[in-house]
C-alpha cells in the first residue's frame, strides 16, 4: 500500500468511525451503505433526501449502488466497496458486474431484471438529455488490477460517443477519498500570516 502509509491508515480509521456514526443515525445495517452515505454527505454535500433518491442498491441492481444526475445533466453511476482491509483492491469481478449492467441499461434491456429503484433512476436518465456519463468506482480500499482498468477502458472505447470525455470512469480509492476530504474540510486562511 504505502501511498502515504500511516496517514492513510489514520484516515481509514477516521472514515470507519464517521461512517459508523452515520449508520447509527440512519439505521443503516449494510456495511456498503456506510461508505455510500459518508461519501455523499461528507464529500459531495448532498442532502439526505437526495441520497435516498440516488441509492438503488438492492437485489437486481445490475452492479450499481447509486445514480445521480447533477445540475449540468451529467449522469453519475456509482459502485461502492467498503472492505475492512485498506490494502484490498477494487474487485475485478465487481467491475465485470457493473459493466454488464451498464451494457443492459444503455441498450435498454434492463426492464425485466432491474429493481424498482434502479428502473426509476434509469427512467429519469431517459427523460433528460445527458451531457455526459461518469462511472465512479468508490472504495475504502486501495487500487485496482490492471486487468480491471483494461476492461473499463475497452468499455469506454466501444461506446464511442461524441468525444473521449463523454463517458469516463474514475477509481476513487482511499487515497483519493483522503485527498478530497482534506481539500474540502481543512480550514483556510484568507490572509496568511507572514513572518519576517
PyMOL CGO cylinders between C-alpha atoms (Angstrom):
from pymol import cmd
from pymol.cgo import CYLINDER

trace = [
    CYLINDER, 0.00, 0.00, 0.00, 2.26, 2.79, 1.31, 0.3, 1, 1, 1, 1, 1, 1,
    CYLINDER, 2.26, 2.79, 1.31, 0.80, 5.62, -0.73, 0.3, 1, 1, 1, 1, 1, 1,
    CYLINDER, 0.80, 5.62, -0.73, 1.28, 7.85, 2.34, 0.3, 1, 1, 1, 1, 1, 1,
    CYLINDER, 1.28, 7.85, 2.34, 1.39, 4.90, 4.75, 0.3, 1, 1, 1, 1, 1, 1,
    CYLINDER, 1.39, 4.90, 4.75, 0.37, 5.79, 8.27, 0.3, 1, 1, 1, 1, 1, 1,
    CYLINDER, 0.37, 5.79, 8.27, -1.64, 8.87, 7.21, 0.3, 1, 1, 1, 1, 1, 1,
    CYLINDER, -1.64, 8.87, 7.21, -3.84, 6.68, 5.02, 0.3, 1, 1, 1, 1, 1, 1,
    CYLINDER, -3.84, 6.68, 5.02, -4.28, 4.24, 7.92, 0.3, 1, 1, 1, 1, 1, 1,
    CYLINDER, -4.28, 4.24, 7.92, -5.35, 7.07, 10.20, 0.3, 1, 1, 1, 1, 1, 1,
    CYLINDER, -5.35, 7.07, 10.20, -7.78, 8.34, 7.60, 0.3, 1, 1, 1, 1, 1, 1,
    CYLINDER, -7.78, 8.34, 7.60, -9.23, 4.82, 7.18, 0.3, 1, 1, 1, 1, 1, 1,
    CYLINDER, -9.23, 4.82, 7.18, -9.87, 4.70, 10.93, 0.3, 1, 1, 1, 1, 1, 1,
    CYLINDER, -9.87, 4.70, 10.93, -11.49, 8.16, 10.83, 0.3, 1, 1, 1, 1, 1, 1,
    CYLINDER, -11.49, 8.16, 10.83, -13.68, 7.15, 7.88, 0.3, 1, 1, 1, 1, 1, 1,
    CYLINDER, -13.68, 7.15, 7.88, -14.74, 3.97, 9.70, 0.3, 1, 1, 1, 1, 1, 1,
    CYLINDER, -14.74, 3.97, 9.70, -15.70, 5.92, 12.83, 0.3, 1, 1, 1, 1, 1, 1,
    CYLINDER, -15.70, 5.92, 12.83, -17.59, 8.63, 10.94, 0.3, 1, 1, 1, 1, 1, 1,
    CYLINDER, -17.59, 8.63, 10.94, -19.43, 6.17, 8.69, 0.3, 1, 1, 1, 1, 1, 1,
    CYLINDER, -19.43, 6.17, 8.69, -20.46, 4.03, 11.68, 0.3, 1, 1, 1, 1, 1, 1,
    CYLINDER, -20.46, 4.03, 11.68, -21.85, 7.14, 13.37, 0.3, 1, 1, 1, 1, 1, 1,
    CYLINDER, -21.85, 7.14, 13.37, -23.83, 7.99, 10.22, 0.3, 1, 1, 1, 1, 1, 1,
    CYLINDER, -23.83, 7.99, 10.22, -25.04, 4.37, 10.05, 0.3, 1, 1, 1, 1, 1, 1,
    CYLINDER, -25.04, 4.37, 10.05, -26.29, 4.59, 13.66, 0.3, 1, 1, 1, 1, 1, 1,
    CYLINDER, -26.29, 4.59, 13.66, -28.09, 7.87, 12.95, 0.3, 1, 1, 1, 1, 1, 1,
    CYLINDER, -28.09, 7.87, 12.95, -29.76, 6.49, 9.83, 0.3, 1, 1, 1, 1, 1, 1,
    CYLINDER, -29.76, 6.49, 9.83, -30.36, 2.88, 10.97, 0.3, 1, 1, 1, 1, 1, 1,
    CYLINDER, -30.36, 2.88, 10.97, -28.15, 1.51, 8.19, 0.3, 1, 1, 1, 1, 1, 1,
    CYLINDER, -28.15, 1.51, 8.19, -27.24, -2.16, 8.53, 0.3, 1, 1, 1, 1, 1, 1,
    CYLINDER, -27.24, -2.16, 8.53, -25.23, -2.99, 5.39, 0.3, 1, 1, 1, 1, 1, 1,
    CYLINDER, -25.23, -2.99, 5.39, -21.53, -2.10, 5.60, 0.3, 1, 1, 1, 1, 1, 1,
    CYLINDER, -21.53, -2.10, 5.60, -21.55, -0.90, 1.98, 0.3, 1, 1, 1, 1, 1, 1,
    CYLINDER, -21.55, -0.90, 1.98, -24.25, 1.66, 2.83, 0.3, 1, 1, 1, 1, 1, 1,
    CYLINDER, -24.25, 1.66, 2.83, -21.98, 3.15, 5.49, 0.3, 1, 1, 1, 1, 1, 1,
    CYLINDER, -21.98, 3.15, 5.49, -19.48, 4.28, 2.84, 0.3, 1, 1, 1, 1, 1, 1,
    CYLINDER, -19.48, 4.28, 2.84, -22.23, 5.36, 0.43, 0.3, 1, 1, 1, 1, 1, 1,
    CYLINDER, -22.23, 5.36, 0.43, -23.81, 7.73, 2.93, 0.3, 1, 1, 1, 1, 1, 1,
    CYLINDER, -23.81, 7.73, 2.93, -20.47, 9.02, 4.22, 0.3, 1, 1, 1, 1, 1, 1,
    CYLINDER, -20.47, 9.02, 4.22, -19.34, 9.75, 0.65, 0.3, 1, 1, 1, 1, 1, 1,
    CYLINDER, -19.34, 9.75, 0.65, -22.48, 11.63, -0.37, 0.3, 1, 1, 1, 1, 1, 1,
    CYLINDER, -22.48, 11.63, -0.37, -22.79, 13.55, 2.91, 0.3, 1, 1, 1, 1, 1, 1,
    CYLINDER, -22.79, 13.55, 2.91, -19.14, 14.39, 3.56, 0.3, 1, 1, 1, 1, 1, 1,
    CYLINDER, -19.14, 14.39, 3.56, -17.61, 14.63, 0.08, 0.3, 1, 1, 1, 1, 1, 1,
    CYLINDER, -17.61, 14.63, 0.08, -20.50, 15.63, -2.17, 0.3, 1, 1, 1, 1, 1, 1,
    CYLINDER, -20.50, 15.63, -2.17, -22.62, 17.60, 0.31, 0.3, 1, 1, 1, 1, 1, 1,
    CYLINDER, -22.62, 17.60, 0.31, -25.91, 16.02, -0.73, 0.3, 1, 1, 1, 1, 1, 1,
    CYLINDER, -25.91, 16.02, -0.73, -29.00, 16.24, 1.44, 0.3, 1, 1, 1, 1, 1, 1,
    CYLINDER, -29.00, 16.24, 1.44, -30.43, 13.03, 2.92, 0.3, 1, 1, 1, 1, 1, 1,
    CYLINDER, -30.43, 13.03, 2.92, -33.45, 13.17, 0.57, 0.3, 1, 1, 1, 1, 1, 1,
    CYLINDER, -33.45, 13.17, 0.57, -31.14, 13.41, -2.46, 0.3, 1, 1, 1, 1, 1, 1,
    CYLINDER, -31.14, 13.41, -2.46, -29.09, 10.45, -1.23, 0.3, 1, 1, 1, 1, 1, 1,
    CYLINDER, -29.09, 10.45, -1.23, -32.20, 8.34, -0.67, 0.3, 1, 1, 1, 1, 1, 1,
    CYLINDER, -32.20, 8.34, -0.67, -33.34, 9.17, -4.19, 0.3, 1, 1, 1, 1, 1, 1,
    CYLINDER, -33.34, 9.17, -4.19, -29.93, 8.35, -5.72, 0.3, 1, 1, 1, 1, 1, 1,
    CYLINDER, -29.93, 8.35, -5.72, -29.41, 4.99, -3.97, 0.3, 1, 1, 1, 1, 1, 1,
    CYLINDER, -29.41, 4.99, -3.97, -30.62, 1.96, -5.92, 0.3, 1, 1, 1, 1, 1, 1,
    CYLINDER, -30.62, 1.96, -5.92, -28.54, -0.72, -4.16, 0.3, 1, 1, 1, 1, 1, 1,
    CYLINDER, -28.54, -0.72, -4.16, -30.61, -3.84, -3.62, 0.3, 1, 1, 1, 1, 1, 1,
    CYLINDER, -30.61, -3.84, -3.62, -31.17, -7.16, -5.31, 0.3, 1, 1, 1, 1, 1, 1,
    CYLINDER, -31.17, -7.16, -5.31, -31.08, -6.87, -9.11, 0.3, 1, 1, 1, 1, 1, 1,
    CYLINDER, -31.08, -6.87, -9.11, -29.18, -3.57, -9.01, 0.3, 1, 1, 1, 1, 1, 1,
    CYLINDER, -29.18, -3.57, -9.01, -27.07, -4.58, -12.05, 0.3, 1, 1, 1, 1, 1, 1,
    CYLINDER, -27.07, -4.58, -12.05, -23.91, -3.72, -10.13, 0.3, 1, 1, 1, 1, 1, 1,
    CYLINDER, -23.91, -3.72, -10.13, -24.93, -0.13, -9.46, 0.3, 1, 1, 1, 1, 1, 1,
    CYLINDER, -24.93, -0.13, -9.46, -25.37, 1.25, -5.96, 0.3, 1, 1, 1, 1, 1, 1,
    CYLINDER, -25.37, 1.25, -5.96, -26.44, 4.79, -6.86, 0.3, 1, 1, 1, 1, 1, 1,
    CYLINDER, -26.44, 4.79, -6.86, -27.21, 7.02, -9.83, 0.3, 1, 1, 1, 1, 1, 1,
    CYLINDER, -27.21, 7.02, -9.83, -27.11, 10.79, -9.53, 0.3, 1, 1, 1, 1, 1, 1,
    CYLINDER, -27.11, 10.79, -9.53, -27.81, 13.38, -12.23, 0.3, 1, 1, 1, 1, 1, 1,
    CYLINDER, -27.81, 13.38, -12.23, -26.09, 16.68, -11.47, 0.3, 1, 1, 1, 1, 1, 1,
    CYLINDER, -26.09, 16.68, -11.47, -27.18, 20.21, -12.35, 0.3, 1, 1, 1, 1, 1, 1,
    CYLINDER, -27.18, 20.21, -12.35, -25.24, 20.02, -15.65, 0.3, 1, 1, 1, 1, 1, 1,
    CYLINDER, -25.24, 20.02, -15.65, -27.17, 16.87, -16.67, 0.3, 1, 1, 1, 1, 1, 1,
    CYLINDER, -27.17, 16.87, -16.67, -24.11, 14.66, -16.24, 0.3, 1, 1, 1, 1, 1, 1,
    CYLINDER, -24.11, 14.66, -16.24, -25.21, 11.17, -15.18, 0.3, 1, 1, 1, 1, 1, 1,
    CYLINDER, -25.21, 11.17, -15.18, -23.06, 9.72, -12.40, 0.3, 1, 1, 1, 1, 1, 1,
    CYLINDER, -23.06, 9.72, -12.40, -23.12, 5.94, -11.89, 0.3, 1, 1, 1, 1, 1, 1,
    CYLINDER, -23.12, 5.94, -11.89, -21.68, 4.69, -8.59, 0.3, 1, 1, 1, 1, 1, 1,
    CYLINDER, -21.68, 4.69, -8.59, -20.47, 1.39, -7.24, 0.3, 1, 1, 1, 1, 1, 1,
    CYLINDER, -20.47, 1.39, -7.24, -19.21, 1.34, -3.65, 0.3, 1, 1, 1, 1, 1, 1,
    CYLINDER, -19.21, 1.34, -3.65, -16.94, -1.19, -1.95, 0.3, 1, 1, 1, 1, 1, 1,
    CYLINDER, -16.94, -1.19, -1.95, -16.20, -0.87, 1.75, 0.3, 1, 1, 1, 1, 1, 1,
    CYLINDER, -16.20, -0.87, 1.75, -13.60, -3.51, 2.66, 0.3, 1, 1, 1, 1, 1, 1,
    CYLINDER, -13.60, -3.51, 2.66, -12.34, -3.70, 6.22, 0.3, 1, 1, 1, 1, 1, 1,
    CYLINDER, -12.34, -3.70, 6.22, -8.77, -4.07, 4.95, 0.3, 1, 1, 1, 1, 1, 1,
    CYLINDER, -8.77, -4.07, 4.95, -7.42, -0.86, 3.40, 0.3, 1, 1, 1, 1, 1, 1,
    CYLINDER, -7.42, -0.86, 3.40, -4.98, -2.85, 1.23, 0.3, 1, 1, 1, 1, 1, 1,
    CYLINDER, -4.98, -2.85, 1.23, -7.81, -4.61, -0.61, 0.3, 1, 1, 1, 1, 1, 1,
    CYLINDER, -7.81, -4.61, -0.61, -8.07, -3.59, -4.27, 0.3, 1, 1, 1, 1, 1, 1,
    CYLINDER, -8.07, -3.59, -4.27, -11.36, -2.86, -6.01, 0.3, 1, 1, 1, 1, 1, 1,
    CYLINDER, -11.36, -2.86, -6.01, -12.61, -6.34, -7.04, 0.3, 1, 1, 1, 1, 1, 1,
    CYLINDER, -12.61, -6.34, -7.04, -12.31, -7.18, -10.74, 0.3, 1, 1, 1, 1, 1, 1,
    CYLINDER, -12.31, -7.18, -10.74, -15.48, -9.31, -10.56, 0.3, 1, 1, 1, 1, 1, 1,
    CYLINDER, -15.48, -9.31, -10.56, -17.45, -6.25, -9.43, 0.3, 1, 1, 1, 1, 1, 1,
    CYLINDER, -17.45, -6.25, -9.43, -16.07, -4.28, -12.37, 0.3, 1, 1, 1, 1, 1, 1,
    CYLINDER, -16.07, -4.28, -12.37, -17.39, -7.08, -14.64, 0.3, 1, 1, 1, 1, 1, 1,
    CYLINDER, -17.39, -7.08, -14.64, -20.79, -6.89, -12.95, 0.3, 1, 1, 1, 1, 1, 1,
    CYLINDER, -20.79, -6.89, -12.95, -21.16, -3.12, -13.35, 0.3, 1, 1, 1, 1, 1, 1,
    CYLINDER, -21.16, -3.12, -13.35, -20.03, -3.24, -16.98, 0.3, 1, 1, 1, 1, 1, 1,
    CYLINDER, -20.03, -3.24, -16.98, -22.59, -5.95, -17.74, 0.3, 1, 1, 1, 1, 1, 1,
    CYLINDER, -22.59, -5.95, -17.74, -25.27, -3.85, -16.03, 0.3, 1, 1, 1, 1, 1, 1,
    CYLINDER, -25.27, -3.85, -16.03, -24.30, -0.72, -17.98, 0.3, 1, 1, 1, 1, 1, 1,
    CYLINDER, -24.30, -0.72, -17.98, -24.49, -2.69, -21.25, 0.3, 1, 1, 1, 1, 1, 1,
    CYLINDER, -24.49, -2.69, -21.25, -28.07, -3.69, -20.36, 0.3, 1, 1, 1, 1, 1, 1,
    CYLINDER, -28.07, -3.69, -20.36, -29.03, -0.15, -19.31, 0.3, 1, 1, 1, 1, 1, 1,
    CYLINDER, -29.03, -0.15, -19.31, -27.53, 1.61, -22.31, 0.3, 1, 1, 1, 1, 1, 1,
    CYLINDER, -27.53, 1.61, -22.31, -29.11, -0.89, -24.72, 0.3, 1, 1, 1, 1, 1, 1,
    CYLINDER, -29.11, -0.89, -24.72, -32.46, -0.58, -22.85, 0.3, 1, 1, 1, 1, 1, 1,
    CYLINDER, -32.46, -0.58, -22.85, -32.64, -4.27, -21.97, 0.3, 1, 1, 1, 1, 1, 1,
    CYLINDER, -32.64, -4.27, -21.97, -32.79, -3.83, -18.20, 0.3, 1, 1, 1, 1, 1, 1,
    CYLINDER, -32.79, -3.83, -18.20, -36.56, -3.51, -17.67, 0.3, 1, 1, 1, 1, 1, 1,
    CYLINDER, -36.56, -3.51, -17.67, -37.33, -7.10, -16.69, 0.3, 1, 1, 1, 1, 1, 1,
    CYLINDER, -37.33, -7.10, -16.69, -34.37, -7.61, -14.36, 0.3, 1, 1, 1, 1, 1, 1,
    CYLINDER, -34.37, -7.61, -14.36, -33.62, -4.26, -12.68, 0.3, 1, 1, 1, 1, 1, 1,
    CYLINDER, -33.62, -4.26, -12.68, -35.07, -3.49, -9.24, 0.3, 1, 1, 1, 1, 1, 1,
    CYLINDER, -35.07, -3.49, -9.24, -37.76, -0.82, -8.89, 0.3, 1, 1, 1, 1, 1, 1,
    CYLINDER, -37.76, -0.82, -8.89, -35.45, 1.93, -7.57, 0.3, 1, 1, 1, 1, 1, 1,
    CYLINDER, -35.45, 1.93, -7.57, -32.98, 1.33, -10.38, 0.3, 1, 1, 1, 1, 1, 1,
    CYLINDER, -32.98, 1.33, -10.38, -35.72, 1.37, -13.03, 0.3, 1, 1, 1, 1, 1, 1,
    CYLINDER, -35.72, 1.37, -13.03, -36.93, 4.70, -11.64, 0.3, 1, 1, 1, 1, 1, 1,
    CYLINDER, -36.93, 4.70, -11.64, -33.45, 6.20, -11.83, 0.3, 1, 1, 1, 1, 1, 1,
    CYLINDER, -33.45, 6.20, -11.83, -32.95, 4.88, -15.38, 0.3, 1, 1, 1, 1, 1, 1,
    CYLINDER, -32.95, 4.88, -15.38, -36.32, 6.33, -16.46, 0.3, 1, 1, 1, 1, 1, 1,
    CYLINDER, -36.32, 6.33, -16.46, -35.11, 9.68, -15.19, 0.3, 1, 1, 1, 1, 1, 1,
    CYLINDER, -35.11, 9.68, -15.19, -31.97, 9.36, -17.34, 0.3, 1, 1, 1, 1, 1, 1,
    CYLINDER, -31.97, 9.36, -17.34, -34.07, 8.62, -20.41, 0.3, 1, 1, 1, 1, 1, 1,
    CYLINDER, -34.07, 8.62, -20.41, -36.18, 11.75, -19.76, 0.3, 1, 1, 1, 1, 1, 1,
    CYLINDER, -36.18, 11.75, -19.76, -33.15, 14.04, -19.85, 0.3, 1, 1, 1, 1, 1, 1,
    CYLINDER, -33.15, 14.04, -19.85, -30.54, 14.77, -22.46, 0.3, 1, 1, 1, 1, 1, 1,
    CYLINDER, -30.54, 14.77, -22.46, -27.33, 13.82, -20.66, 0.3, 1, 1, 1, 1, 1, 1,
    CYLINDER, -27.33, 13.82, -20.66, -24.26, 15.94, -21.34, 0.3, 1, 1, 1, 1, 1, 1,
    CYLINDER, -24.26, 15.94, -21.34, -22.03, 13.07, -20.25, 0.3, 1, 1, 1, 1, 1, 1,
    CYLINDER, -22.03, 13.07, -20.25, -21.66, 9.97, -18.13, 0.3, 1, 1, 1, 1, 1, 1,
    CYLINDER, -21.66, 9.97, -18.13, -19.27, 9.26, -15.25, 0.3, 1, 1, 1, 1, 1, 1,
    CYLINDER, -19.27, 9.26, -15.25, -18.72, 5.89, -13.63, 0.3, 1, 1, 1, 1, 1, 1,
    CYLINDER, -18.72, 5.89, -13.63, -17.37, 6.23, -10.09, 0.3, 1, 1, 1, 1, 1, 1,
    CYLINDER, -17.37, 6.23, -10.09, -15.82, 3.13, -8.53, 0.3, 1, 1, 1, 1, 1, 1,
    CYLINDER, -15.82, 3.13, -8.53, -15.55, 4.15, -4.89, 0.3, 1, 1, 1, 1, 1, 1,
    CYLINDER, -15.55, 4.15, -4.89, -13.68, 2.04, -2.35, 0.3, 1, 1, 1, 1, 1, 1,
    CYLINDER, -13.68, 2.04, -2.35, -12.28, 2.39, 1.14, 0.3, 1, 1, 1, 1, 1, 1,
    CYLINDER, -12.28, 2.39, 1.14, -9.53, 0.04, -0.06, 0.3, 1, 1, 1, 1, 1, 1,
    CYLINDER, -9.53, 0.04, -0.06, -6.68, 0.92, -2.40, 0.3, 1, 1, 1, 1, 1, 1,
    CYLINDER, -6.68, 0.92, -2.40, -6.05, 0.37, -6.06, 0.3, 1, 1, 1, 1, 1, 1,
    CYLINDER, -6.05, 0.37, -6.06, -7.41, -1.79, -8.84, 0.3, 1, 1, 1, 1, 1, 1,
    CYLINDER, -7.41, -1.79, -8.84, -5.94, -4.51, -11.02, 0.3, 1, 1, 1, 1, 1, 1,
    CYLINDER, -5.94, -4.51, -11.02, -4.56, -3.63, -14.44, 0.3, 1, 1, 1, 1, 1, 1,
    CYLINDER, -4.56, -3.63, -14.44, -6.98, -6.15, -15.98, 0.3, 1, 1, 1, 1, 1, 1,
    CYLINDER, -6.98, -6.15, -15.98, -9.95, -4.27, -14.47, 0.3, 1, 1, 1, 1, 1, 1,
    CYLINDER, -9.95, -4.27, -14.47, -8.61, -0.97, -15.82, 0.3, 1, 1, 1, 1, 1, 1,
    CYLINDER, -8.61, -0.97, -15.82, -8.26, -2.52, -19.29, 0.3, 1, 1, 1, 1, 1, 1,
    CYLINDER, -8.26, -2.52, -19.29, -11.87, -3.74, -19.19, 0.3, 1, 1, 1, 1, 1, 1,
    CYLINDER, -11.87, -3.74, -19.19, -13.10, -0.28, -18.22, 0.3, 1, 1, 1, 1, 1, 1,
    CYLINDER, -13.10, -0.28, -18.22, -11.03, 1.44, -20.92, 0.3, 1, 1, 1, 1, 1, 1,
    CYLINDER, -11.03, 1.44, -20.92, -12.27, -1.08, -23.50, 0.3, 1, 1, 1, 1, 1, 1,
    CYLINDER, -12.27, -1.08, -23.50, -15.90, -0.46, -22.47, 0.3, 1, 1, 1, 1, 1, 1,
    CYLINDER, -15.90, -0.46, -22.47, -15.47, 3.31, -22.93, 0.3, 1, 1, 1, 1, 1, 1,
    CYLINDER, -15.47, 3.31, -22.93, -13.75, 2.81, -26.31, 0.3, 1, 1, 1, 1, 1, 1,
    CYLINDER, -13.75, 2.81, -26.31, -16.58, 0.54, -27.51, 0.3, 1, 1, 1, 1, 1, 1,
    CYLINDER, -16.58, 0.54, -27.51, -19.20, 3.15, -26.60, 0.3, 1, 1, 1, 1, 1, 1,
    CYLINDER, -19.20, 3.15, -26.60, -17.68, 5.73, -28.87, 0.3, 1, 1, 1, 1, 1, 1,
    CYLINDER, -17.68, 5.73, -28.87, -19.62, 8.88, -28.08, 0.3, 1, 1, 1, 1, 1, 1,
    CYLINDER, -19.62, 8.88, -28.08, -19.19, 12.40, -29.39, 0.3, 1, 1, 1, 1, 1, 1,
    CYLINDER, -19.19, 12.40, -29.39, -15.88, 12.82, -27.53, 0.3, 1, 1, 1, 1, 1, 1,
    CYLINDER, -15.88, 12.82, -27.53, -13.45, 10.85, -25.40, 0.3, 1, 1, 1, 1, 1, 1,
    CYLINDER, -13.45, 10.85, -25.40, -14.73, 12.69, -22.33, 0.3, 1, 1, 1, 1, 1, 1,
    CYLINDER, -14.73, 12.69, -22.33, -18.43, 11.91, -22.90, 0.3, 1, 1, 1, 1, 1, 1,
    CYLINDER, -18.43, 11.91, -22.90, -18.22, 8.68, -20.86, 0.3, 1, 1, 1, 1, 1, 1,
    CYLINDER, -18.22, 8.68, -20.86, -15.39, 8.36, -18.35, 0.3, 1, 1, 1, 1, 1, 1,
    CYLINDER, -15.39, 8.36, -18.35, -14.63, 6.19, -15.35, 0.3, 1, 1, 1, 1, 1, 1,
    CYLINDER, -14.63, 6.19, -15.35, -12.82, 7.08, -12.14, 0.3, 1, 1, 1, 1, 1, 1,
    CYLINDER, -12.82, 7.08, -12.14, -11.37, 4.96, -9.35, 0.3, 1, 1, 1, 1, 1, 1,
    CYLINDER, -11.37, 4.96, -9.35, -11.94, 6.80, -6.09, 0.3, 1, 1, 1, 1, 1, 1,
    CYLINDER, -11.94, 6.80, -6.09, -9.96, 4.74, -3.62, 0.3, 1, 1, 1, 1, 1, 1,
    CYLINDER, -9.96, 4.74, -3.62, -8.95, 5.52, -0.04, 0.3, 1, 1, 1, 1, 1, 1,
    CYLINDER, -8.95, 5.52, -0.04, -6.07, 7.79, -1.08, 0.3, 1, 1, 1, 1, 1, 1,
    CYLINDER, -6.07, 7.79, -1.08, -8.39, 9.75, -3.38, 0.3, 1, 1, 1, 1, 1, 1,
    CYLINDER, -8.39, 9.75, -3.38, -11.06, 9.98, -0.65, 0.3, 1, 1, 1, 1, 1, 1,
    CYLINDER, -11.06, 9.98, -0.65, -8.45, 11.26, 1.81, 0.3, 1, 1, 1, 1, 1, 1,
    CYLINDER, -8.45, 11.26, 1.81, -7.22, 13.92, -0.63, 0.3, 1, 1, 1, 1, 1, 1,
    CYLINDER, -7.22, 13.92, -0.63, -10.72, 15.17, -1.43, 0.3, 1, 1, 1, 1, 1, 1,
    CYLINDER, -10.72, 15.17, -1.43, -11.86, 15.07, 2.20, 0.3, 1, 1, 1, 1, 1, 1,
    CYLINDER, -11.86, 15.07, 2.20, -8.98, 17.19, 3.44, 0.3, 1, 1, 1, 1, 1, 1,
    CYLINDER, -8.98, 17.19, 3.44, -9.15, 19.57, 0.49, 0.3, 1, 1, 1, 1, 1, 1,
    CYLINDER, -9.15, 19.57, 0.49, -12.85, 20.15, 1.28, 0.3, 1, 1, 1, 1, 1, 1,
    CYLINDER, -12.85, 20.15, 1.28, -12.60, 20.22, 5.07, 0.3, 1, 1, 1, 1, 1, 1,
    CYLINDER, -12.60, 20.22, 5.07, -9.33, 21.86, 6.03, 0.3, 1, 1, 1, 1, 1, 1,
    CYLINDER, -9.33, 21.86, 6.03, -9.72, 25.42, 7.25, 0.3, 1, 1, 1, 1, 1, 1,
    CYLINDER, -9.72, 25.42, 7.25, -8.07, 28.00, 5.01, 0.3, 1, 1, 1, 1, 1, 1,
    CYLINDER, -8.07, 28.00, 5.01, -6.63, 31.35, 5.90, 0.3, 1, 1, 1, 1, 1, 1,
    CYLINDER, -6.63, 31.35, 5.90, -7.85, 34.20, 3.75, 0.3, 1, 1, 1, 1, 1, 1,
    CYLINDER, -7.85, 34.20, 3.75, -4.91, 36.47, 4.63, 0.3, 1, 1, 1, 1, 1, 1,
    CYLINDER, -4.91, 36.47, 4.63, -1.90, 34.33, 5.50, 0.3, 1, 1, 1, 1, 1, 1,
    CYLINDER, -1.90, 34.33, 5.50, 0.41, 35.45, 8.28, 0.3, 1, 1, 1, 1, 1, 1,
    CYLINDER, 0.41, 35.45, 8.28, 3.94, 36.24, 7.08, 0.3, 1, 1, 1, 1, 1, 1,
    CYLINDER, 3.94, 36.24, 7.08, 6.91, 36.15, 9.40, 0.3, 1, 1, 1, 1, 1, 1,
    CYLINDER, 6.91, 36.15, 9.40, 9.96, 38.25, 8.55, 0.3, 1, 1, 1, 1, 1, 1,
]
cmd.load_cgo(trace, "trace")
